[in-house]
Amino acid sequence: MSIKLNNVSFTYMSGTTMAHQALRDITLEIKKGEIVALVGHTGSGKSTLIQIMKGLLHPDAGQVTVEDGEVGMVFQYPEAQLFAETVYEDIAFGPRNQQKSPEQVDVAVKNALQFVGLDFDEFSQRNPLRLSGGQMRRVAIAGVIAMEPDYLILDEPSSGLDPLGRHNLFAKIMALYKEKSPAVILVTHSMEEAATYANRMIVMEEGAILFDGKPAQVFTEHREELLNLGLEEPEVYQLHYLLANRGMQLPMVQDEEQLFKEIKTAKGWR
């Protein structure tokens, strides 16, 4: 089960003097069970690519195939996908379209609100557009989670959340991943998020895929290119690089805690 793009290109305002080619000959496969971080600076083509995957845009050339599954997407700006008069009705929209019974819809809404950390009694009958930015983002995520998608696209999901909110959100996303194994496509400007949570990282530049591999591989093998693109490497890789320059060769790890353990082992500390 996967999303496949074969030689996909897309141009905004094609045929006009304002034409802008956003995607250039993209060939890509994302399989269920992968957590893919999609990174690149603003204008690199990330948002266009995920809209193509979702079917919101249609390519000018090439083919897109979604094999046997539902694609759920949380937009970068949550107000863009909130429309109902109450939080309950907004989250219930997807499950109802899946022909679930009223009882199943109710369970889906309650579970989804619990997933994003919003109390059902407090929030279910509130107007979603009158919530705070962080709360709107949580409701938008809940609306997608309620559909139990096979492919989960998250466009800057932690934007507008405080550090504790980000930590809790990603803890829930990882718990969902371990239980359901969807494909998770994470669009993020945070290299820390890419390094910590993804098992694959795709770097885009000017509508094309520049690098595609495991985060540790991309951060180490293409360090200078990433820095030249303005993509700051995560602190754990910065520290690993500094230690290597001082003669301490350590295995590549994903977080500071693991790196500290490797330092202790190398130094013979207990």
C-alpha positions in Angstrom: 0.0 0.0 0.0 1.6 3.3 -1.1 1.2 6.7 -2.7 3.1 6.8 -6.0 4.0 9.8 -8.1 5.6 9.2 -11.5 7.2 12.1 -13.4 4.8 14.6 -11.9 5.0 18.3 -12.7 2.7 21.2 -11.9 2.6 24.9 -12.9 0.5 27.6 -11.3 -1.3 29.9 -13.8 0.0 27.9 -16.7 -0.1 29.6 -20.0 0.0 33.1 -18.6 2.8 35.6 -18.0 2.5 34.8 -14.3 3.2 31.1 -14.8 5.3 29.5 -12.0 6.5 25.9 -12.1 6.1 24.5 -8.6 6.9 20.9 -9.2 9.5 19.5 -11.7 9.4 15.8 -12.8 8.8 14.3 -9.3 9.0 10.5 -9.0 8.3 9.3 -5.6 6.8 6.4 -3.6 5.7 6.7 0.0 4.7 3.4 1.7 2.3 2.7 4.5 4.4 2.4 7.7 6.9 5.2 6.8 7.2 8.5 8.7 8.5 10.9 6.1 9.7 14.4 6.9 9.2 16.7 3.9 11.5 19.8 4.3 12.7 22.8 2.4 12.4 26.5 2.6 9.2 28.4 1.7 8.5 28.1 -2.0 10.4 24.8 -2.5 7.3 22.9 -3.5 6.3 21.1 -0.3 2.7 22.4 -0.1 2.1 21.8 -3.8 3.4 18.2 -3.5 1.1 17.3 -0.6 -1.9 18.9 -2.3 -1.2 16.7 -5.3 -1.0 13.6 -3.0 -4.4 14.6 -1.4 -6.0 15.2 -4.8 -6.6 18.9 -4.2 -4.5 19.7 -7.3 -4.1 17.7 -10.4 -0.7 17.5 -12.1 0.0 19.0 -15.5 2.1 16.0 -16.4 2.7 12.6 -14.8 0.6 10.2 -12.8 -0.4 10.0 -9.2 -1.7 6.7 -7.7 -3.0 6.1 -4.2 -3.3 2.4 -3.5 -6.4 1.3 -1.5 -6.5 3.9 1.3 -7.8 7.1 2.6 -5.6 10.2 2.6 -6.2 12.6 5.5 -4.6 16.0 5.5 -4.2 18.7 8.2 -3.6 22.1 6.6 -1.0 24.5 7.7 -3.7 27.0 8.6 -6.4 25.2 10.5 -9.2 27.7 9.8 -8.9 26.7 6.2 -10.6 23.4 6.9 -12.9 24.2 9.8 -16.4 25.0 8.6 -19.2 23.6 10.9 -21.0 25.5 13.7 -19.7 23.2 16.4 -16.5 21.2 17.1 -18.6 18.0 17.2 -20.1 18.6 13.8 -16.8 19.5 12.3 -15.1 16.3 13.5 -18.1 14.1 12.7 -18.1 15.2 9.0 -15.5 12.7 7.9 -16.8 9.6 9.8 -20.3 10.3 8.5 -19.0 10.4 4.9 -17.5 7.0 5.6 -21.1 5.8 6.3 -20.5 5.1 10.0 -23.4 4.7 12.3 -24.4 7.5 14.7 -22.9 5.4 17.5 -19.7 4.9 15.6 -19.5 8.6 14.8 -19.9 9.5 18.4 -17.1 7.2 19.5 -14.9 8.6 16.7 -15.5 12.2 17.8 -14.8 11.4 21.4 -11.7 9.4 20.7 -10.4 12.1 18.3 -10.9 14.9 20.9 -9.1 12.8 23.5 -6.3 12.2 21.0 -5.6 15.9 20.7 -6.1 16.6 24.4 -9.4 18.5 24.3 -12.2 17.7 26.8 -15.4 16.5 25.0 -17.8 18.2 27.4 -15.9 21.5 27.3 -15.3 21.8 23.6 -17.7 19.6 21.6 -20.5 22.3 21.3 -18.2 25.3 20.9 -17.7 27.1 17.6 -14.4 26.0 16.2 -13.7 29.3 14.6 -13.9 31.1 18.0 -11.1 29.0 19.5 -7.5 30.0 19.9 -5.1 29.2 17.1 -3.6 26.2 19.0 -7.1 24.9 19.8 -8.2 25.2 16.2 -5.2 23.3 15.0 -6.1 20.5 17.5 -9.7 20.4 16.2 -8.4 20.2 12.6 -6.1 17.3 13.5 -9.0 15.6 15.4 -11.2 15.8 12.3 -8.6 13.9 10.3 -7.8 11.4 13.0 -11.5 10.6 13.3 -11.4 9.1 9.8 -8.5 6.7 10.7 -6.7 7.5 7.4 -4.1 5.1 5.9 -2.0 8.1 4.8 -1.8 11.0 7.3 -0.4 14.3 5.9 0.5 16.9 8.5 1.4 20.4 7.3 3.3 22.1 10.1 1.2 20.4 12.8 3.1 21.9 15.7 2.7 25.5 14.6 0.9 27.6 17.2 1.5 25.1 20.0 3.7 25.7 23.0 6.6 23.3 23.7 4.4 21.1 26.0 1.7 21.0 23.4 4.1 20.0 20.7 5.6 17.3 22.9 2.1 15.9 23.7 0.9 16.1 20.1 3.9 14.2 18.7 3.6 11.6 21.6 0.1 11.0 20.4 1.1 10.8 16.7 3.8 8.3 17.5 1.4 6.2 19.6 -1.1 6.2 16.7 1.8 5.3 14.3 2.8 2.3 16.5 -0.8 1.1 16.8 -2.1 1.7 13.2 1.1 2.0 11.1 -0.2 4.6 8.7 2.1 6.5 6.3 2.8 9.8 8.1 4.0 12.7 5.9 5.2 15.5 8.1 5.8 18.9 6.4 8.0 20.8 8.8 10.5 23.7 9.0 11.8 22.1 12.2 14.9 20.0 11.6 14.6 18.8 15.2 11.2 17.3 14.4 12.5 15.7 11.2 15.5 14.2 13.1 13.5 13.0 16.1 10.4 11.5 14.5 11.0 10.6 10.9 12.5 7.5 9.5 12.9 9.1 6.0 13.6 12.7 5.0 12.9 14.3 1.7 14.6 17.7 1.0 13.0 19.8 -1.7 14.4 22.8 -3.6 12.9 24.7 -6.5 10.2 22.1 -7.1 12.5 19.1 -7.2 13.7 16.5 -4.8 17.2 17.3 -3.8 17.9 14.5 -1.2 15.9 11.5 -0.1 17.1 9.1 2.6 17.3 8.4 6.3 17.6 11.6 8.4 21.0 10.6 9.8 22.3 9.9 6.3 21.0 13.2 4.9 22.2 15.3 7.8 25.7 13.8 7.7 26.3 13.3 4.0 24.8 16.6 2.9 25.6 18.8 5.8 27.1 21.7 3.9 24.4 21.6 1.2 21.7 21.8 3.9 23.4 24.7 5.6 23.7 26.5 2.3 19.9 26.1 1.9 19.3 27.7 5.3 18.2 24.4 6.8 19.8 24.4 10.3 21.0 21.0 11.4 19.5 19.6 14.7 21.5 20.2 17.9 22.4 16.5 18.2 24.1 16.5 14.8 25.8 19.8 15.6 27.3 18.2 18.7 28.2 15.0 16.9 30.0 17.0 14.3 32.0 19.0 16.9 33.0 15.8 18.8 34.1 14.2 15.5 36.3 17.2 14.7 37.9 16.6 18.2 38.7 13.0 17.4 35.7 11.3 19.2 34.1 9.0 16.6 30.7 8.0 17.9 27.7 6.1 16.3 25.1 8.4 14.8 22.1 8.7 17.1 18.8 10.7 17.0 18.7 12.6 20.3 20.9 14.1 22.9 20.1 11.4 25.5 21.3 8.7 23.2 24.4 10.7 22.3 25.3 11.2 26.0 25.0 7.4 26.5 27.5 6.9 23.6 29.9 9.5 25.1 29.7 7.8 28.5 30.5 4.4 26.9 33.4 5.8 24.8 34.8 7.5 27.9 34.3 4.5 30.1 32.0 6.4 32.5 29.4 4.7 34.7 
